[in-house]
Amino acid sequence: MATIKDIAKHAGVSVTTVSRALNGYSDVSEKTREKIKQVAKELKYSPNLLARSLVMNKTKTIGLLVSGMRIEGSKDNFTYEVLCGINDYAAQSDYDLVLLSTSSEKQHEKTYTQLCQERKVDGLILQGIKTDDPYLEEVLESDIPCVLIDIPIESETVGYVSVDNKEGAFKAVDHLLEQGHRHIGMINGHGQAFVSKERLEGYKQALSKKNIPFVEDYVVNGDFLEETAEQKAGELLSKFPDMTALFCASDLMAIGAMRGARKSGKNMPEDLSIIGFDNIILSAYTTPSLTTIAQNRYQLGYESAILLTNMLEGKDGYQKKILDTRLIKRESTGKNHN
């Protein structure tokens, strides 16, 4: 097995230079670093990761910490697509990736710092954290680098990546308004989600632009669950027979709302237009196919990994990244004929 000494001999440099080049120190020229990397590759050099982590106090491991992972979420593939984005960037950056799971309850049992130290990660990407979760406050106080997904908070060691949720919701409601709808309901997520607050704001802004008053009773929470949204849609349509359109803050809830609308005797889009948010795979296969706001979850993960590894390596760069959304028009929305 090749050693650092072998690489130094072949490359014509000192053992110290090889060590500093392979461990990413900036005092080695790029030309020398590339030469050393090439020799290491040719000699099939495999570093002793344990020894390196003890010397550098770094493990070259990052984690994705998901809060509230549930089987119901398997339909929308959110976590999987984010994970793929993180994994692809981590792999090309020579970082290992571990998946960690938590819940609001578990966060009271073990601190954020304890978790990072036990799992030997250099930094974490957090997804699914609620506004009142203990870890949200703890990451801001910790010196362990962290990237939040869909939570617009930043500090010295905390960055975030998100889609423009407000703009996405605005696009959704504006599309319904362009179709002539004026009585537009909203099935939102829940009060502890940052995205819910931002999507509600986008809904309000779109109505305001057309001078349509905001009716508080038109907005209900579906907790991002299909069955809850089905029930809430039925209740909304029964309570407000003039309602001709629904904006749902997730595609899963939109699919539930479509079922609830059918049970209320509504045809889509003739009697009721429904638009979702996410562009999950299922949205193209519903009957009718679902008009939605697309967000790139893979890119959310990929950009999160870029941001975190840059922070870990002390590179200058952005502390936040906002991704665009786009409207995908399908069959579930149409002109208001009422």
Phi, psi and omega in degrees: 000132182292145178242174177299325179298320180297317180297315181301318181296312182292324184273348179071034178229175180281160177300321180299316180298317178300312181301314182290325179293314183289335180264008170083017179291146188276354183273010176253131182296153183298323180297314179294318180301314181296320179298315181295319179298319180296315179297317179301321179294314180298323180275000182055045180289132177239115183290150174278098187297323180296313180297317181297320181293327179290321181290313187269352185059029177225146182251355185054037178234131174243159182235150167253116179258115181253127178258136176073037178288122183226156181299331179300333182284351182294337181290329183263353173060015187303305184297320182298315182292320176298315180300319179298318179297316179296314183300317182296318180287321180300318182299318182283349179254010179063031174255143171274154182234133174238146178258125180241150181234144177213180176211170180301324181290313183299330183294342177277344183270329184219131182287163179301315181295318177302314182300312180298318182291319180296320182270003175052050176256146178281332181195166184228150168251128184250132179227141175085009180287137179268162184297334183253014179285142180303323185297334182296319178287322184293323181294329179289333180269343183277155175260010177275120183304142186211143174237129180262138175261123177067022175233105188283072178227138177217154176209194179304319185246008182235128174235176177211154175232134182207160167273164178281086186295323180295313180295321179298315179294322177301315179301319182297309184288324177298322177299317179294321179295321178297334179276002176094008180279139179235332177258090187246118177272165177225129171255106184268179180280261175211165187292344182263010180253128177300321183297327179295317179297317183288322180290327175295320179297318178297320177300313181296318182296320180296318178296316182299322181300329180260013180057037177258126183295144177279125178253112185302323182290348177284347184251124178230159177262133178248006177056023182062021182249137183300311184294319180297318180295324178301313180295315183295323179296316178301317181294316180299314184291330178287320183284326183234081183298342179281349184294126182244357182208153178226132170255122179251134186284004170205155179295323179300318178292325178296321178296319176296319180296324178297320179293318178296322180294318179299318179296336178272006177082018181264139171259145179244134004265008186302312182263333186209130174262138179230133177233142180250195181211124176136317189061055174289162183305318183299334187297334179280347187249003177285166176238114351291163178296147191270123169291138187205170173256119183275135169233146184266096184290325176301315180294326175304313180293314182299312180294325178297318180292321177300311183299314183293314181294325175298318178296318182295328184263007176070023180277143175286144179175189181288152175261349179214155179218124179250123182262150180280160174242167175215148180280130174244108184276123176234215191265349188278355176237145179201183181297145175276116181259004183277000000 
